[in-house]
């Protein structure tokens, strides 16, 4: 990660321990060939425990949900805790919780839910059967496969001032904030959208600007790995997130 993005992480995301390392590439021990020109391959739709249906996309050897997760129920049928406006309950949760951005369920369809890391790793299972929350190796494979300009290639085209025009050039959520140089091209069908995040203290920030995704990989007792995209940056960065924080989640499985 470039040094200037350490500042972006610490100032915009806040209350997180930040890793500024170039740890984005292939699975351990693998050498990847450049991605082909035509790369968007649709997978089969999948449903979560609430009955929400997600489109999926196959990228290399992995099949990803092409939308942020929005289930309120673990795969074993147990409801996920919803602290809502109770910031203390959110901050003190160590068993798994979710939030809608600004406690507005209207954000569900646009950006999905924000989950703390305890929900991500709950034994109840956050993803549908046969799927998993992407771990560090999954994200390394994805970013390595996509290659240069990975953030722009994975972002949705919906953006204020998008050069693609039409429905993509929009002020209406879901969309990315404008940036003159970096913009979403969505070449792989991943459709990343900036759902923002909820701090460990309970405050909400950066919707429209940042897409922060949990991985299921752990850093320490207090922190887990997160993967971040920004409206003004072309890459995908790896960081250390406070486990109490609420990030978006993408589920993944090995492609058939």
N, C-alpha and C positions, 0 to 999 in steps of 0.2 A: 504494500500500500504506500502511496506517496505521502510524504509528511503532511501536506496540506490537508489530507483527508483525516488525519488524526484529530485535527482541530475541528473539522466538520462533525465527526462523531461525538467528541466530547461536548461541543457547544449545543448541537441540535438534539442529540439523543439524551445525553445527560444521565447521571446516576448509574453509569456503567463503567466497567473496567474495559479499556479498549486495547485490542491487539492490532498493532500496525505491522503486519507481516505479509509477505507475498505468497501466502500458502494457498494458492489456487491453481490447480492443475489436474493431473490425472490420479487415478487410484495408485496406491503405493506399488511401485515396481512395474507399472505399465508405461508403455510408450504409445501415444495416440497419433493417428494420422489426422490430417486436417479434415474438418467436417465437409461433406459434399455441398454442392451449390443448393440442391433442393433438399430441405431438411425437415420441413413440417410434415409429420406423419400422425394422423389421428389414431388414437387408441379407442377401446370400448368404454362407454360411459360406466360410472361406478356410483353406487349409492352409499350414504353413511347411515348411522344408526337412527337418525331422525327422518330418513327418507329423502334427504337432499340429493339430487343427482348432479354429478360433475362430469364435464368433458375431460378427456385425457389426451396426452400427446406422447409419442414415443420419440425419445432423443437418444440415439445410439443404443446402448444396451439397457436403458432404463425407461420405464413408463411413468410419467408424472401426471398428477392432477393439474389441469390447466386453469384452475381456479383456487382461490384460498379456501381453506376448510372453514365450515360454519356450523358444525355439529354442536349441540348442547348436551349430548349424551355420549358416554363412553361406549365402545363397541360391545361391552358386556351388559349394556342396558342401564347402567348406573348414571343418574343425572350428574352433570358437571356443576360444581358450585358457581353461583353467579352473585358476587358481592354487590354489583350495581354501583350505586352512588356512595356506598359505605367504604370510604378510602382506607379506613383502618382494617376492615375485614379483608380488603384486597391486599394490603401491605403485609398482613400477618398470615396470609394463607400459605401453607406448606404442603397441601395435599392435592392441589389442582383446581384451577379456576379459569373462567373465561370472561370476556367483556365485549360489549359492542362499543365502538368508538363514540366517545362523549355520552355513553350510556343510552345511545339512540339505536333501537333495533332496526331503524330504517337503513342503517349502514350495512346490515347483514348481506343483502343481495349485491351491493356494490363491492364490498371489501372483505366480507367474511368476518370471522371473530378474531379477537386477540386472546391468546392463551399464555398463561405463565408456564415456566419450564416444568413445573410439577405436573401439570396436565399432560404435557408432551411425553413424559416418562411414566405416567400412571400405569399400574398393572391392569387397569380396566381397559386400556387400549384406546387411543384417540382416533386411529385410522380404521377404515373398514377391514374386514378379514382379508388376509393376504397382502395388505398394504402396510407400510410403516412410515413414521415420520422420518424424513430424510436425515441421515447422519452426516458426519464430517466427510466420510469417504464418498457418499452420494453427491454432495455438493462439489467436492474436488473433481469428481468425474464429469459432472455437468459443465462446470466452468472450463475444464480442460478440453472437453469435446467442442464446446462452442467457440473457444479461442478468442482472438483479439476483439476488442469492442464488445465483450461478452454482456455487459450490462445493457447496452443499447439493443443488442440482439434479443435479449430476453424480456425487455419491457414491452408492455402493451403500446400500440400505436396511439391510443387515446391520450391526447396531450393538448394543452392550450398552445395554439399556434403550430400544431403539427404540420410539417411540410407535405404530408400525405393528403391534407385537406378533407373536404366532405365531412362524414361522420366522425373522423378522427380528430379534426381540429375543433375542439369543444371546450367550453368552460364548465360543463356539467360533470359532476362526479358519476362514475369513477373516471379519473384522468390524472395525468401528471401535470405538474406546473410547467410553465414555459421555460425553455432554455434554447438559446440561439444555435448552439453547436451540437449538443447531445440530446438525442430524442429516440423514442422507442421505434424499432423497426419490426419487432416480433417475428423474426425470421424462423424461429423454431416452434411457434405456436404456444410458447410458455405463458405469454400474456401477463407478466408481472405487473401488479398495480400497487400504488403506494398507500397502503392501509394505515400508515403511521404506527404509533406504539403507545402503550400505557406504561408510565414509569412505575418502579417498585413502590413509590409513594402513593400512586393512584391517579396522577395527572395524565392527561392525554396530549400528545404532540405529534406534529409532522405529517398529518394526513395530506395527501396530494404531493408531498415532497419526497418521502422516504418509504421504501419497502423493506421491512425488517422481518426476516424469517428465522425461526428457531431451527436448530438441528437438535437431534437427540443426544449429541455427544457432550460430555461433561468436561469442564475445566477444573472446577474446585467445588468445595461445599457450597459456595455462594454463587458460582457463575457457570454458565453453559455457553457453547458456541452458537453464534448467530451469523447470518450472512445478509449483507446489506447492499441495496441499490439506491442511488440518489438521482433526482431529476437533473442535476447539473454535472453528473459524472458518468463516464462511459463504462466503468468496470463493475466488478462485484467484489466486495470487501468482506473479510472475515473478522469478526470481533468477539469480545467476551461480554456476554450480557448478564445482568443481575437476574437470577432465577425468578425473582418476584415480578419481573417486567412482563408485559403482554406484547407478544409479537404475532405476526401471521404464521400460518403453518401450511406447508405443502406435503402431501403424502406421495409416496413413490413405491414402486415395486420393480423387480427384475422383469424386463420385457420377455414375452414368450418367444 
